[in-house]
Amino acid sequence: MTPQNEGNGPLSGRRIAVPESRQLDVFASLLECRGAAVLRCPLVDIRDADDPAPVLAWVDEVNAGRCDDLVLYTGEGLQRLLGAIERHAPALRAAFVERLGSMRVMARGPKPARALRELGLRADKVVEPATTQGLIQHLRTLDLRGRRVGVQLYGTDPNPALMDFLATAGASVLAVAPYRYVDGADDEMVERLMERMSRGDVDAIAFTSLQQVERLFRVADRLGRQEAWRAALSGSLVAAVGPLVSDALARHGVQARVVPQSRYYIKPLTQALMDAFAR
């Protein structure tokens, strides 16, 4: 695992581990342009749902007008829905896009809102903070009794907090999981990264999803290295893209010392790292 770049800038001389996969090149470039040497170790990857049939059945329900509201968790989710349609049932696309334009759509943050704009559509509400609790706080302001609410899930997480709230609010739920997370880098690569962290060879590690945290500690469990890896992480500057990720780290006994204040994306995370090292 050779770090790429070691240039000039506010992060010059810093080695930063990046477990991101989908936006790995984007995040790495942001750090490298500011002088950091980046250690790339993508812990998870994103794949389409194993079986497209439930996804297409959900699209059929939406196209049939059986969904009044839609909660979009991720831009990735909307893109995967459209991809499934294009590969397996292209005749459904026009009606689906038309229905998206007629439903009340809540986007969890700007990424799903941007995916809608690429279709020439707008979200009725872009929810900030972009968390489940942020969504619930917004939904509390709406009368959902008798409403049929579609939910594009975050990976395959069933999201019991949101589902329980919607049931209590009197809504019926139509959920879809158009993509799933799988392991990225092999266990040996993860172990090598943690060995470098144990030696003090890594200045920071920046987590961008809770799945990355869970994968790291699944490997630690298999190797019986939980305590050693917690100690290794405590010797570096641990950064989290937002509260969901910092909470996941906390559940494993690791404190995220760098978290963006309000916008939970890789650009604010990059700035938060620069600010932390400047201090």
C-alpha positions in Angstrom: 0.0 0.0 0.0 2.0 2.9 -1.3 0.8 6.5 -0.6 0.2 8.6 -3.7 1.4 12.1 -3.9 3.4 14.0 -1.3 3.2 17.6 -2.5 2.8 21.1 -1.1 -0.2 22.5 0.5 -2.0 22.7 3.9 -1.8 18.9 4.2 1.8 18.5 3.1 3.6 15.8 5.0 0.4 14.2 6.2 -0.5 10.6 5.4 -4.2 10.1 5.3 -6.0 6.7 4.9 -9.1 6.7 2.8 -11.5 3.7 3.1 -13.9 5.2 0.5 -14.8 3.3 -2.6 -17.5 4.9 -4.8 -15.9 8.4 -4.6 -12.4 7.2 -3.9 -10.7 9.1 -6.7 -12.7 12.3 -6.0 -11.8 12.2 -2.3 -8.2 11.2 -2.8 -7.8 14.0 -5.3 -9.2 16.6 -2.9 -6.6 15.5 -0.3 -3.7 15.2 -2.8 -4.3 18.6 -4.2 -3.7 20.0 -0.7 -0.5 18.1 -0.4 -1.5 14.9 1.5 -0.1 11.4 0.7 -3.2 9.2 0.4 -3.4 5.5 1.4 -6.2 4.0 -0.5 -8.0 1.1 1.1 -11.6 0.8 -0.1 -13.3 -1.2 2.7 -16.7 -1.7 1.0 -18.1 -1.7 -2.5 -21.6 -1.0 -3.8 -23.5 -3.5 -6.0 -26.9 -3.7 -7.5 -29.5 -5.8 -5.6 -29.0 -9.5 -6.1 -32.5 -9.9 -7.5 -34.0 -7.2 -9.7 -37.5 -8.6 -9.4 -38.4 -6.9 -6.1 -37.0 -3.6 -7.4 -39.0 -3.8 -10.6 -42.1 -4.8 -8.6 -41.7 -1.6 -6.5 -41.4 0.4 -9.7 -44.6 -1.1 -10.9 -46.4 -0.1 -7.7 -45.1 3.5 -8.1 -46.2 3.6 -11.7 -49.6 2.3 -10.8 -50.1 5.4 -8.5 -49.9 3.4 -5.3 -47.4 5.8 -3.7 -48.2 9.4 -2.6 -44.9 10.4 -1.1 -41.3 9.3 -1.6 -38.3 9.4 0.7 -35.0 9.3 -1.3 -32.1 8.4 1.0 -29.3 8.6 -1.6 -28.6 9.8 -5.1 -27.0 6.3 -5.6 -30.4 4.7 -4.8 -32.2 6.7 -7.5 -29.5 6.0 -10.0 -29.6 2.3 -9.2 -33.4 2.3 -9.6 -33.1 3.9 -13.1 -30.3 1.5 -13.9 -32.4 -1.5 -13.0 -35.2 -0.2 -15.2 -32.9 0.5 -18.2 -31.4 -3.0 -18.0 -34.5 -5.1 -17.3 -37.7 -3.1 -18.2 -36.9 0.0 -20.2 -40.6 0.5 -21.0 -41.2 1.5 -17.4 -38.8 4.5 -17.4 -41.1 7.2 -18.9 -44.0 6.4 -16.5 -41.6 6.2 -13.5 -40.0 9.6 -14.2 -43.5 11.1 -14.7 -44.6 9.7 -11.4 -41.5 11.1 -9.6 -42.7 14.5 -10.9 -46.2 14.1 -9.5 -45.3 12.7 -6.0 -44.3 14.7 -2.9 -40.6 13.8 -2.7 -38.3 14.3 0.3 -34.6 14.1 -0.4 -32.1 13.3 2.5 -29.6 16.0 1.7 -28.4 17.4 -1.6 -27.2 14.2 -3.3 -30.6 12.7 -4.1 -31.9 16.2 -4.8 -29.1 16.5 -7.4 -30.0 13.1 -8.9 -33.6 14.4 -9.3 -32.4 17.6 -11.0 -30.5 15.5 -13.5 -34.0 14.2 -14.5 -35.3 17.7 -14.8 -37.2 17.3 -11.4 -37.0 19.0 -8.0 -37.4 17.6 -4.5 -40.3 19.1 -2.5 -38.0 19.2 0.5 -34.2 18.8 0.8 -33.9 17.6 4.4 -31.0 18.9 6.5 -29.4 17.6 8.6 -29.2 14.6 6.2 -29.9 12.0 8.8 -32.8 9.7 9.7 -33.6 11.9 12.6 -33.6 14.9 10.3 -36.1 13.2 8.0 -38.3 12.2 11.0 -38.2 15.8 12.3 -39.4 17.0 8.9 -42.0 14.3 8.5 -43.5 15.3 11.9 -44.6 18.5 10.3 -46.8 16.6 7.7 -50.1 14.9 8.1 -49.3 11.3 7.0 -52.5 9.6 8.0 -53.6 7.3 5.2 -50.6 8.3 3.0 -48.7 5.7 1.1 -45.0 6.5 1.5 -42.3 5.0 -0.6 -38.8 4.7 1.0 -35.6 4.1 -1.0 -33.5 2.5 1.7 -29.8 3.1 2.5 -28.3 -0.1 1.2 -30.3 -3.0 2.7 -30.7 -1.3 6.2 -34.4 -1.8 7.1 -34.3 1.5 9.1 -36.6 0.5 12.0 -36.5 4.0 13.4 -38.1 5.5 10.3 -40.5 2.6 9.7 -41.7 2.8 13.3 -42.3 6.5 13.0 -44.2 6.2 9.7 -46.4 3.4 11.2 -47.2 5.5 14.2 -48.0 8.5 12.0 -50.6 6.4 10.2 -48.8 5.9 6.9 -48.3 2.7 5.0 -44.8 2.1 3.7 -43.5 0.8 0.4 -39.8 0.2 0.7 -37.2 -0.7 -1.9 -33.5 -1.6 -1.6 -31.9 -1.1 -5.1 -28.3 -1.6 -4.0 -26.2 -3.4 -1.4 -22.8 -3.1 0.2 -20.2 -5.8 -0.1 -16.6 -6.2 1.1 -14.1 -4.2 -0.9 -10.3 -4.6 -0.1 -9.3 -8.1 1.0 -8.7 -8.7 4.7 -4.9 -8.8 4.2 -4.9 -5.2 2.8 -7.0 -4.1 5.8 -4.6 -5.8 8.1 -1.6 -4.1 6.5 -3.3 -0.7 6.9 -3.8 -1.3 10.5 -0.3 -2.4 11.0 0.9 0.9 9.6 -1.4 2.7 11.9 0.0 0.7 14.8 3.5 1.9 13.9 2.4 5.5 13.8 2.9 5.7 10.1 -0.6 7.2 9.4 -1.6 10.7 10.5 -5.3 10.3 9.9 -8.0 8.0 8.6 -11.2 9.5 7.2 -14.4 7.3 7.3 -17.2 8.3 4.9 -19.8 5.6 5.7 -20.8 3.5 8.7 -20.4 0.4 6.5 -16.7 1.1 6.4 -16.5 1.1 10.2 -18.5 -2.1 10.4 -16.2 -3.8 7.8 -13.1 -2.8 9.7 -14.3 -4.3 12.9 -15.6 -7.4 11.2 -12.0 -8.0 10.1 -10.8 -7.2 13.6 -13.2 -9.7 15.1 -12.0 -12.5 12.7 -8.4 -11.8 13.6 -9.0 -11.2 17.3 -7.5 -7.8 17.0 -10.3 -5.5 18.4 -8.3 -3.9 21.2 -5.1 -3.6 19.2 -6.9 -1.9 16.4 -8.8 0.5 18.7 -5.4 1.4 20.1 -4.0 2.0 16.6 -7.0 4.2 15.7 -6.5 6.2 18.9 -3.0 7.1 17.8 -4.2 8.7 14.6 -6.6 11.5 13.9 -9.9 9.7 13.2 -12.3 11.7 11.0 -16.0 10.9 10.3 -18.1 12.5 7.5 -21.0 13.0 9.8 -22.8 11.9 13.0 -24.0 8.5 11.7 -20.4 7.5 11.1 -19.1 9.0 14.3 -21.8 7.1 16.2 -20.8 3.9 14.5 -17.2 4.5 15.6 -18.3 5.3 19.2 -20.2 2.0 19.4 -16.8 0.3 18.8 -15.0 2.4 21.4 -13.4 4.9 19.0 -13.8 8.6 19.2 -14.0 10.6 15.9 -12.1 13.8 16.6 -12.9 15.4 13.3 -16.5 15.8 12.1 -17.8 18.6 9.8 -20.1 21.0 11.6 -23.1 20.8 9.4 -22.6 19.6 5.9 -21.8 15.9 5.8 -19.9 15.4 2.6 -16.3 14.9 1.4 -15.5 18.5 0.7 -16.5 19.7 4.2 -14.7 16.7 5.6 -11.5 17.7 3.7 -11.8 21.2 5.1 -12.4 19.8 8.6 -9.1 17.8 8.3 -7.2 20.8 7.2 -8.6 22.8 10.1 -7.7 20.1 12.6 -4.1 19.8 11.4 -3.8 23.6 11.4 -4.7 23.6 15.1 
